Amino acid sequence: MSESSNGSTELGYEEARDQLVAVVRELEAGGLSLEQSLALWEKGETLAKLCERHLDGARERIEAALASVEEDAEEDAQ
């Protein structure tokens, strides 16, 4: 787990993904009350957004690394 900017502990991508999978399985299994289903749905939405943030961060890091490599290649070509 990593620490977020507000000081609270945030799940890593793999942990959030695994919990999201568990939420989906539980919802698909059925047999829950409406309140239980809604609570799980909300938890799933939160986990999905967290996964999205992790993926966006990874994408930004990859794009920055690629841009750096391209800049180095251009400098070497000159």
VMD Tcl script that builds the backbone (N, CA, C; Angstrom):
set m [mol new atoms 234]
animate dup $m
set s [atomselect $m all]
$s set {name element resname resid chain x y z} {
  {N N MET 1 A 0.839 -1.190 0.000}
  {CA C MET 1 A 0.000 0.000 0.000}
  {C C MET 1 A 0.873 1.239 0.000}
  {N N SER 2 A 0.415 2.267 -0.646}
  {CA C SER 2 A 1.161 3.520 -0.675}
  {C C SER 2 A 0.375 4.582 0.074}
  {N N GLU 3 A 1.063 5.668 0.402}
  {CA C GLU 3 A 0.390 6.738 1.116}
  {C C GLU 3 A -0.037 7.798 0.115}
  {N N SER 4 A -1.299 8.182 0.188}
  {CA C SER 4 A -1.813 9.192 -0.742}
  {C C SER 4 A -1.470 10.581 -0.229}
  {N N SER 5 A -1.763 11.583 -1.042}
  {CA C SER 5 A -1.396 12.955 -0.716}
  {C C SER 5 A -2.109 13.468 0.528}
  {N N ASN 6 A -3.261 12.884 0.887}
  {CA C ASN 6 A -3.960 13.358 2.079}
  {C C ASN 6 A -3.538 12.591 3.326}
  {N N GLY 7 A -2.519 11.700 3.196}
  {CA C GLY 7 A -1.977 11.017 4.345}
  {C C GLY 7 A -2.626 9.674 4.631}
  {N N SER 8 A -3.699 9.328 3.947}
  {CA C SER 8 A -4.340 8.043 4.190}
  {C C SER 8 A -3.644 6.968 3.366}
  {N N THR 9 A -3.794 5.732 3.801}
  {CA C THR 9 A -3.182 4.624 3.102}
  {C C THR 9 A -4.059 4.225 1.927}
  {N N GLU 10 A -3.440 4.068 0.762}
  {CA C GLU 10 A -4.170 3.735 -0.457}
  {C C GLU 10 A -3.702 2.377 -0.959}
  {N N LEU 11 A -4.641 1.591 -1.451}
  {CA C LEU 11 A -4.302 0.284 -1.999}
  {C C LEU 11 A -3.459 0.426 -3.252}
  {N N GLY 12 A -2.569 -0.517 -3.460}
  {CA C GLY 12 A -1.843 -0.591 -4.710}
  {C C GLY 12 A -2.763 -1.114 -5.797}
  {N N TYR 13 A -2.298 -1.055 -7.036}
  {CA C TYR 13 A -3.129 -1.476 -8.164}
  {C C TYR 13 A -3.592 -2.925 -8.030}
  {N N GLU 14 A -2.655 -3.836 -7.758}
  {CA C GLU 14 A -3.009 -5.249 -7.707}
  {C C GLU 14 A -4.002 -5.540 -6.598}
  {N N GLU 15 A -3.816 -4.898 -5.434}
  {CA C GLU 15 A -4.741 -5.095 -4.320}
  {C C GLU 15 A -6.134 -4.575 -4.661}
  {N N ALA 16 A -6.192 -3.394 -5.255}
  {CA C ALA 16 A -7.481 -2.814 -5.633}
  {C C ALA 16 A -8.164 -3.668 -6.692}
  {N N ARG 17 A -7.394 -4.147 -7.672}
  {CA C ARG 17 A -7.947 -5.001 -8.725}
  {C C ARG 17 A -8.508 -6.291 -8.137}
  {N N ASP 18 A -7.761 -6.913 -7.239}
  {CA C ASP 18 A -8.215 -8.161 -6.630}
  {C C ASP 18 A -9.491 -7.950 -5.820}
  {N N GLN 19 A -9.547 -6.843 -5.083}
  {CA C GLN 19 A -10.765 -6.554 -4.321}
  {C C GLN 19 A -11.942 -6.273 -5.253}
  {N N LEU 20 A -11.670 -5.599 -6.363}
  {CA C LEU 20 A -12.727 -5.324 -7.336}
  {C C LEU 20 A -13.265 -6.618 -7.928}
  {N N VAL 21 A -12.391 -7.553 -8.241}
  {CA C VAL 21 A -12.806 -8.856 -8.763}
  {C C VAL 21 A -13.693 -9.562 -7.738}
  {N N ALA 22 A -13.310 -9.495 -6.464}
  {CA C ALA 22 A -14.104 -10.131 -5.406}
  {C C ALA 22 A -15.490 -9.482 -5.296}
  {N N VAL 23 A -15.547 -8.170 -5.416}
  {CA C VAL 23 A -16.827 -7.450 -5.361}
  {C C VAL 23 A -17.718 -7.890 -6.516}
  {N N VAL 24 A -17.153 -7.949 -7.712}
  {CA C VAL 24 A -17.937 -8.347 -8.886}
  {C C VAL 24 A -18.468 -9.776 -8.709}
  {N N ARG 25 A -17.621 -10.679 -8.235}
  {CA C ARG 25 A -18.057 -12.067 -8.014}
  {C C ARG 25 A -19.209 -12.134 -7.024}
  {N N GLU 26 A -19.090 -11.358 -5.945}
  {CA C GLU 26 A -20.128 -11.363 -4.925}
  {C C GLU 26 A -21.439 -10.805 -5.474}
  {N N LEU 27 A -21.345 -9.738 -6.264}
  {CA C LEU 27 A -22.553 -9.172 -6.868}
  {C C LEU 27 A -23.179 -10.153 -7.860}
  {N N GLU 28 A -22.344 -10.814 -8.645}
  {CA C GLU 28 A -22.848 -11.765 -9.627}
  {C C GLU 28 A -23.474 -12.992 -8.969}
  {N N ALA 29 A -22.991 -13.358 -7.793}
  {CA C ALA 29 A -23.518 -14.524 -7.088}
  {C C ALA 29 A -24.951 -14.281 -6.622}
  {N N GLY 30 A -25.287 -13.015 -6.371}
  {CA C GLY 30 A -26.643 -12.683 -5.964}
  {C C GLY 30 A -26.911 -13.058 -4.519}
  {N N GLY 31 A -28.193 -13.019 -4.155}
  {CA C GLY 31 A -28.601 -13.376 -2.808}
  {C C GLY 31 A -28.379 -12.283 -1.775}
  {N N LEU 32 A -28.066 -11.097 -2.222}
  {CA C LEU 32 A -27.822 -9.987 -1.306}
  {C C LEU 32 A -29.053 -9.101 -1.224}
  {N N SER 33 A -29.168 -8.410 -0.105}
  {CA C SER 33 A -30.242 -7.432 0.009}
  {C C SER 33 A -29.915 -6.237 -0.885}
  {N N LEU 34 A -30.897 -5.406 -1.099}
  {CA C LEU 34 A -30.673 -4.200 -1.900}
  {C C LEU 34 A -29.590 -3.336 -1.267}
  {N N GLU 35 A -29.646 -3.165 0.053}
  {CA C GLU 35 A -28.642 -2.343 0.745}
  {C C GLU 35 A -27.247 -2.938 0.600}
  {N N GLN 36 A -27.127 -4.263 0.748}
  {CA C GLN 36 A -25.830 -4.915 0.588}
  {C C GLN 36 A -25.316 -4.744 -0.839}
  {N N SER 37 A -26.212 -4.910 -1.811}
  {CA C SER 37 A -25.834 -4.756 -3.218}
  {C C SER 37 A -25.364 -3.341 -3.508}
  {N N LEU 38 A -26.089 -2.357 -2.999}
  {CA C LEU 38 A -25.705 -0.961 -3.217}
  {C C LEU 38 A -24.360 -0.645 -2.570}
  {N N ALA 39 A -24.148 -1.156 -1.369}
  {CA C ALA 39 A -22.871 -0.916 -0.682}
  {C C ALA 39 A -21.718 -1.540 -1.466}
  {N N LEU 40 A -21.926 -2.759 -1.977}
  {CA C LEU 40 A -20.891 -3.405 -2.778}
  {C C LEU 40 A -20.662 -2.660 -4.080}
  {N N TRP 41 A -21.741 -2.214 -4.709}
  {CA C TRP 41 A -21.614 -1.452 -5.958}
  {C C TRP 41 A -20.772 -0.204 -5.732}
  {N N GLU 42 A -21.058 0.520 -4.644}
  {CA C GLU 42 A -20.301 1.734 -4.331}
  {C C GLU 42 A -18.835 1.411 -4.071}
  {N N LYS 43 A -18.576 0.315 -3.352}
  {CA C LYS 43 A -17.193 -0.100 -3.109}
  {C C LYS 43 A -16.516 -0.424 -4.438}
  {N N GLY 44 A -17.220 -1.106 -5.319}
  {CA C GLY 44 A -16.681 -1.440 -6.634}
  {C C GLY 44 A -16.365 -0.203 -7.453}
  {N N GLU 45 A -17.237 0.771 -7.413}
  {CA C GLU 45 A -16.994 2.029 -8.137}
  {C C GLU 45 A -15.728 2.715 -7.618}
  {N N THR 46 A -15.578 2.746 -6.304}
  {CA C THR 46 A -14.396 3.357 -5.701}
  {C C THR 46 A -13.133 2.609 -6.114}
  {N N LEU 47 A -13.188 1.282 -6.059}
  {CA C LEU 47 A -12.034 0.477 -6.451}
  {C C LEU 47 A -11.709 0.648 -7.932}
  {N N ALA 48 A -12.734 0.710 -8.779}
  {CA C ALA 48 A -12.509 0.890 -10.213}
  {C C ALA 48 A -11.833 2.232 -10.485}
  {N N LYS 49 A -12.259 3.285 -9.789}
  {CA C LYS 49 A -11.636 4.600 -9.965}
  {C C LYS 49 A -10.183 4.586 -9.500}
  {N N LEU 50 A -9.919 3.877 -8.417}
  {CA C LEU 50 A -8.554 3.762 -7.922}
  {C C LEU 50 A -7.674 3.038 -8.941}
  {N N CYS 51 A -8.187 1.950 -9.503}
  {CA C CYS 51 A -7.439 1.224 -10.537}
  {C C CYS 51 A -7.166 2.133 -11.727}
  {N N GLU 52 A -8.159 2.897 -12.118}
  {CA C GLU 52 A -8.004 3.833 -13.243}
  {C C GLU 52 A -6.907 4.853 -12.961}
  {N N ARG 53 A -6.870 5.377 -11.728}
  {CA C ARG 53 A -5.820 6.346 -11.374}
  {C C ARG 53 A -4.436 5.703 -11.457}
  {N N HIS 54 A -4.330 4.467 -10.970}
  {CA C HIS 54 A -3.037 3.773 -11.049}
  {C C HIS 54 A -2.621 3.580 -12.509}
  {N N LEU 55 A -3.557 3.171 -13.340}
  {CA C LEU 55 A -3.243 2.949 -14.756}
  {C C LEU 55 A -2.887 4.256 -15.453}
  {N N ASP 56 A -3.598 5.327 -15.125}
  {CA C ASP 56 A -3.279 6.637 -15.706}
  {C C ASP 56 A -1.871 7.067 -15.307}
  {N N GLY 57 A -1.520 6.845 -14.050}
  {CA C GLY 57 A -0.179 7.193 -13.584}
  {C C GLY 57 A 0.892 6.384 -14.301}
  {N N ALA 58 A 0.618 5.102 -14.490}
  {CA C ALA 58 A 1.575 4.246 -15.206}
  {C C ALA 58 A 1.718 4.711 -16.654}
  {N N ARG 59 A 0.604 5.068 -17.274}
  {CA C ARG 59 A 0.627 5.543 -18.664}
  {C C ARG 59 A 1.456 6.820 -18.780}
  {N N GLU 60 A 1.282 7.730 -17.825}
  {CA C GLU 60 A 2.044 8.980 -17.839}
  {C C GLU 60 A 3.540 8.707 -17.694}
  {N N ARG 61 A 3.895 7.771 -16.814}
  {CA C ARG 61 A 5.309 7.437 -16.622}
  {C C ARG 61 A 5.905 6.841 -17.886}
  {N N ILE 62 A 5.150 5.985 -18.553}
  {CA C ILE 62 A 5.630 5.367 -19.796}
  {C C ILE 62 A 5.806 6.432 -20.874}
  {N N GLU 63 A 4.821 7.318 -21.004}
  {CA C GLU 63 A 4.914 8.379 -22.014}
  {C C GLU 63 A 6.106 9.294 -21.740}
  {N N ALA 64 A 6.341 9.607 -20.457}
  {CA C ALA 64 A 7.488 10.459 -20.109}
  {C C ALA 64 A 8.795 9.744 -20.429}
  {N N ALA 65 A 8.860 8.451 -20.142}
  {CA C ALA 65 A 10.077 7.690 -20.436}
  {C C ALA 65 A 10.321 7.627 -21.938}
  {N N LEU 66 A 9.264 7.391 -22.705}
  {CA C LEU 66 A 9.411 7.346 -24.168}
  {C C LEU 66 A 9.836 8.695 -24.726}
  {N N ALA 67 A 9.271 9.765 -24.195}
  {CA C ALA 67 A 9.646 11.104 -24.657}
  {C C ALA 67 A 11.115 11.368 -24.342}
  {N N SER 68 A 11.574 10.939 -23.195}
  {CA C SER 68 A 12.970 11.118 -22.816}
  {C C SER 68 A 13.893 10.342 -23.748}
  {N N VAL 69 A 13.510 9.124 -24.090}
  {CA C VAL 69 A 14.306 8.311 -25.010}
  {C C VAL 69 A 14.354 8.966 -26.388}
  {N N GLU 70 A 13.223 9.489 -26.849}
  {CA C GLU 70 A 13.175 10.151 -28.152}
  {C C GLU 70 A 14.058 11.404 -28.156}
  {N N GLU 71 A 14.034 12.169 -27.054}
  {CA C GLU 71 A 14.872 13.367 -26.967}
  {C C GLU 71 A 16.350 12.982 -27.003}
  {N N ASP 72 A 16.705 11.924 -26.275}
  {CA C ASP 72 A 18.098 11.467 -26.272}
  {C C ASP 72 A 18.520 11.023 -27.671}
  {N N ALA 73 A 17.620 10.333 -28.376}
  {CA C ALA 73 A 17.936 9.862 -29.720}
  {C C ALA 73 A 18.125 11.039 -30.666}
  {N N GLU 74 A 17.302 12.080 -30.527}
  {CA C GLU 74 A 17.438 13.269 -31.373}
  {C C GLU 74 A 18.755 13.987 -31.097}
  {N N GLU 75 A 19.122 14.071 -29.808}
  {CA C GLU 75 A 20.378 14.730 -29.455}
  {C C GLU 75 A 21.574 13.949 -30.000}
  {N N ASP 76 A 21.491 12.616 -29.925}
  {CA C ASP 76 A 22.581 11.777 -30.437}
  {C C ASP 76 A 22.694 11.887 -31.941}
  {N N ALA 77 A 21.592 12.136 -32.643}
  {CA C ALA 77 A 21.585 12.223 -34.095}
  {C C ALA 77 A 22.214 13.512 -34.589}
  {N N GLN 78 A 22.284 14.508 -33.726}
  {CA C GLN 78 A 22.812 15.819 -34.153}
  {C C GLN 78 A 24.277 15.873 -34.118}
}
mol reanalyze $m
mol bondsrecalc $m
mol representation Tube
mol addrep $m
